[in-house]
Structure formats: structure tokens, C-alpha cells
Amino acid sequence: MLGFPGNDLPGVYGAGAVQTLMNVHGIKPGNRIVMVGAGNIGLIVSYQLLQAGVEVAAIVEGSPYIGGYLVHAAKIRRTGVPILTSHTIVKAIGAEVVTGAVICEIDGNWQPVPGTEREIAADVICLAVGLSPLADLLWQAGCHMCYVPELGGHVPWRNDNLQTSLPHIYIAGDVAGVEEASSAMVEGELAGLCAAHSLGLTSPTFADELSDARAQLEALRSGPVGEKIRSGLCQVQIQEAR
Ligand SMILES: Cc1cc2nc3c(=O)[nH]c(=O)nc-3n(C[C@H](O)[C@H](O)[C@H](O)COP(=O)(O)OP(=O)(O)OC[C@H]3O[C@@H](n4cnc5c(N)ncnc54)[C@H](O)[C@@H]3O)c2cc1C
């Protein structure tokens, strides 16, 4: 969530809600949207909105650079939608519902540049400014946690088997570190295999399945794109598998 005046008005959505409305319920969230965030989610959801017939007035990005892959940014740019880097949202306009957004330019310290405010008419403001692990239950259970910005915030320590500091708790997916659906699914498989194994439920193919899951994760996290995740994981890995 981002803090700005009017962020509680109907018409301010997270990107996940916009996707759910469109892809699950077949409902357009509005007619003209301001997207905040030019990471992959902001770019992809903007493109999906365009495909659904929604006008994307602008994508506003605080950093001087586009955070998402250039292939997604290029698709957006070809449609004529401006991607305004070094810009942020100042406030939502509207009495009962969103009728517009005020945006402004920001400097290298993320401070507003005076005199650059401008108003954009819109009935939807979509926030795609990053995700953080929903780790409340793990805190509550007493897992040893660690702050790792590369993984989205506080995440639990874990060993190679995705077992946390509490031997009866295994983790997988975004709660282990915000990543993507494919790695979440493979982690789920790995954690499930190891949890079952710890209870004495081992199939004859356990070793093969385990090494297959590990190899899949390694492949998904390889190359320059996986560098951030790899560096984050180094900080929370308990070296000794239990
Ligand atoms: C807008 C958006 C677009 C994305 N697009 C892509 C994409 O194109 N490709 C891709 O690979 N990844 C994408 N991702 C990332 C991907 O969705 C996640 O990495 C993936 O869903 C993680 O899976 P998960 O099972 O860990 O978490 P989730 O899919 O978030 O599932 C967690 C579930 O747990 C439930 N829950 C939470 N707390 C509790 C509780 N206390 N009790 C019971 N249930 C609870 C939640 O309601 C939720 O249903 C996108 C994410 C977003 C937000």
C-alpha cells in the first residue's frame, strides 16, 4: 500500500484486485486508469487493461528506471502509453469515488520537485509498487525471522529442505520470499516431500524427486534475472540440512 491523501477512495486498487476483477470475474475496474509502478506487475497489468479496453492514462514510476523487463515496457510504449519515471502520485482526487490523480516529479531523494504537480483524469488508480511476504502466522508461531529486502521483507530462516527454525514448520512460495508462481509451486513440492519424509512417509523415488525439485529451482533462479533472489537466499539459508 502507498500512503497518500484519498487512497481509501473507491477506485484505488491493488494490481492483484484489478487482475482478479478482470480475469476471474470478467469485470472492467473502470474506464481510465493511472498505474503506479513500472515493475513487471505494473507493466503486465497495464497491458491486460489495454486488452480489456481500458484506457491507461499513464504509468507513474518513482525510480529513474523502469523496473520491469524492457520487453513488457516496449509493448506498452508501442501503444502510446507514457511511462513517467521519477514521478509519483501525490493524491487521489474525488469526493465519493476517484475522479483523478495528482502526480508530480521527484528528485534523486524521492522528494517532490515543486511546481511539477499535474492532474490526470481517471476513475481508477492502480497500485503496483511491490509485494511483501504475508508472514504474520510465522512470526506468531515463533519462527526465526530475518529482514531481507531482496526477498520482499521479513522472511523465515530455512534450510535446504525449506524447514524453518521450528522443525515442524516448512515454508514455500511468497512467504519464503516474494518470487513468482513457478518457483512457488516447485518450492511447495520440495517442502511437501521433505515434510512427509520427516514423518517417515518416504516414497522409493524420494531422492530423485528431491533432486529434480532442487534442479528446477536452480534453473528458475539462474542468470542475471535470478541474481536478486540468489543473493537474498544466501542471507537466510541455514547451511546444515536437518
Ligand atoms: C498482480 C500480480 C500479478 C502477478 N503476475 C504473475 C505472473 O504473471 N507470473 C508469475 O509467475 N507470478 C506472478 N505473480 C506472483 C505470483 O502470483 C506469486 O508469486 C504466487 O502466487 C505465490 O504463490 P503462493 O502460494 O506463495 O501465494 P499466494 O498465491 O498469494 O497464495 C497465498 C494464499 O494464502 C491465503 N492466506 C493468507 N493468509 C492466510 C491465513 N492466515 N489463513 C488462510 N489463508 C491465508 C491467501 O488468501 C492466498 O490465497 C503476480 C502477483 C501479483 C500480485
The ligand as an SDF file (V2000), in Angstrom:
LIG
                    3D

 53 58  0  0  0  0  0  0  0  0999 V2000
   -0.8870   -8.6640   -9.6100 C   0  0  0  0  0  0  0  0  0  0  0  0
    0.0880   -9.8230   -9.5950 C   0  0  0  0  0  0  0  0  0  0  0  0
    0.4700  -10.3900  -10.8090 C   0  0  0  0  0  0  0  0  0  0  0  0
    1.3530  -11.4580  -10.8320 C   0  0  0  0  0  0  0  0  0  0  0  0
    1.6950  -11.9960  -12.0380 N   0  0  0  0  0  0  0  0  0  0  0  0
    2.4900  -13.0570  -12.0850 C   0  0  0  0  0  0  0  0  0  0  0  0
    2.8080  -13.6910  -13.3320 C   0  0  0  0  0  0  0  0  0  0  0  0
    2.3640  -13.2290  -14.3950 O   0  0  0  0  0  0  0  0  0  0  0  0
    3.6180  -14.7710  -13.3190 N   0  0  0  0  0  0  0  0  0  0  0  0
    4.1040  -15.2920  -12.1510 C   0  0  0  0  0  0  0  0  0  0  0  0
    4.8120  -16.3040  -12.1870 O   0  0  0  0  0  0  0  0  0  0  0  0
    3.8300  -14.7250  -10.9620 N   0  0  0  0  0  0  0  0  0  0  0  0
    3.0300  -13.6320  -10.8890 C   0  0  0  0  0  0  0  0  0  0  0  0
    2.7430  -13.0620   -9.6920 N   0  0  0  0  0  0  0  0  0  0  0  0
    3.3350  -13.6330   -8.4880 C   0  0  0  0  0  0  0  0  0  0  0  0
    2.5750  -14.8980   -8.0760 C   0  0  0  0  0  0  0  0  0  0  0  0
    1.1990  -14.5980   -8.0120 O   0  0  0  0  0  0  0  0  0  0  0  0
    3.0550  -15.3410   -6.7010 C   0  0  0  0  0  0  0  0  0  0  0  0
    4.4570  -15.4820   -6.7150 O   0  0  0  0  0  0  0  0  0  0  0  0
    2.4360  -16.6860   -6.3280 C   0  0  0  0  0  0  0  0  0  0  0  0
    1.0290  -16.5760   -6.3460 O   0  0  0  0  0  0  0  0  0  0  0  0
    2.9060  -17.1260   -4.9420 C   0  0  0  0  0  0  0  0  0  0  0  0
    2.1840  -18.2550   -4.5520 O   0  0  0  0  0  0  0  0  0  0  0  0
    1.8570  -18.5120   -3.0220 P   0  0  0  0  0  0  0  0  0  0  0  0
    1.0720  -19.7700   -2.9880 O   0  0  0  0  0  0  0  0  0  0  0  0
    3.0940  -18.4180   -2.2380 O   0  0  0  0  0  0  0  0  0  0  0  0
    0.9790  -17.2670   -2.5330 O   0  0  0  0  0  0  0  0  0  0  0  0
   -0.4800  -16.8020   -2.9830 P   0  0  0  0  0  0  0  0  0  0  0  0
   -0.7870  -17.2200   -4.3890 O   0  0  0  0  0  0  0  0  0  0  0  0
   -0.5530  -15.3700   -2.6200 O   0  0  0  0  0  0  0  0  0  0  0  0
   -1.4240  -17.6620   -2.0500 O   0  0  0  0  0  0  0  0  0  0  0  0
   -1.4790  -17.4530   -0.6420 C   0  0  0  0  0  0  0  0  0  0  0  0
   -2.9030  -17.7710   -0.2020 C   0  0  0  0  0  0  0  0  0  0  0  0
   -2.9330  -17.8500    1.2160 O   0  0  0  0  0  0  0  0  0  0  0  0
   -4.0800  -17.2020    1.6820 C   0  0  0  0  0  0  0  0  0  0  0  0
   -3.8360  -16.7860    3.0680 N   0  0  0  0  0  0  0  0  0  0  0  0
   -3.0390  -15.7880    3.5190 C   0  0  0  0  0  0  0  0  0  0  0  0
   -3.0610  -15.7300    4.8620 N   0  0  0  0  0  0  0  0  0  0  0  0
   -3.8520  -16.7360    5.2640 C   0  0  0  0  0  0  0  0  0  0  0  0
   -4.3050  -17.1830    6.5360 C   0  0  0  0  0  0  0  0  0  0  0  0
   -3.9170  -16.6100    7.6770 N   0  0  0  0  0  0  0  0  0  0  0  0
   -5.1340  -18.2320    6.5790 N   0  0  0  0  0  0  0  0  0  0  0  0
   -5.5480  -18.8300    5.4200 C   0  0  0  0  0  0  0  0  0  0  0  0
   -5.1770  -18.4380    4.2000 N   0  0  0  0  0  0  0  0  0  0  0  0
   -4.3460  -17.3970    4.1240 C   0  0  0  0  0  0  0  0  0  0  0  0
   -4.2520  -16.0380    0.7300 C   0  0  0  0  0  0  0  0  0  0  0  0
   -5.5640  -15.5450    0.7530 O   0  0  0  0  0  0  0  0  0  0  0  0
   -3.8910  -16.6880   -0.6100 C   0  0  0  0  0  0  0  0  0  0  0  0
   -4.9990  -17.2980   -1.2330 O   0  0  0  0  0  0  0  0  0  0  0  0
    1.8680  -11.9840   -9.6220 C   0  0  0  0  0  0  0  0  0  0  0  0
    1.4820  -11.4060   -8.4060 C   0  0  0  0  0  0  0  0  0  0  0  0
    0.6010  -10.3470   -8.3810 C   0  0  0  0  0  0  0  0  0  0  0  0
    0.1720   -9.7540   -7.0580 C   0  0  0  0  0  0  0  0  0  0  0  0
  1  2  1  0
  2  3  1  0
  2 52  2  0
  3  4  2  0
  4  5  1  0
  4 50  1  0
  5  6  2  0
  6  7  1  0
  6 13  1  0
  7  8  2  0
  7  9  1  0
  9 10  1  0
 10 11  2  0
 10 12  1  0
 12 13  2  0
 13 14  1  0
 14 15  1  0
 14 50  1  0
 15 16  1  0
 16 17  1  0
 16 18  1  0
 18 19  1  0
 18 20  1  0
 20 21  1  0
 20 22  1  0
 22 23  1  0
 23 24  1  0
 24 25  2  0
 24 26  1  0
 24 27  1  0
 27 28  1  0
 28 29  2  0
 28 30  1  0
 28 31  1  0
 31 32  1  0
 32 33  1  0
 33 34  1  0
 33 48  1  0
 34 35  1  0
 35 36  1  0
 35 46  1  0
 36 37  1  0
 36 45  1  0
 37 38  2  0
 38 39  1  0
 39 40  1  0
 39 45  2  0
 40 41  1  0
 40 42  2  0
 42 43  1  0
 43 44  2  0
 44 45  1  0
 46 47  1  0
 46 48  1  0
 48 49  1  0
 50 51  2  0
 51 52  1  0
 52 53  1  0
M  END
$$$$
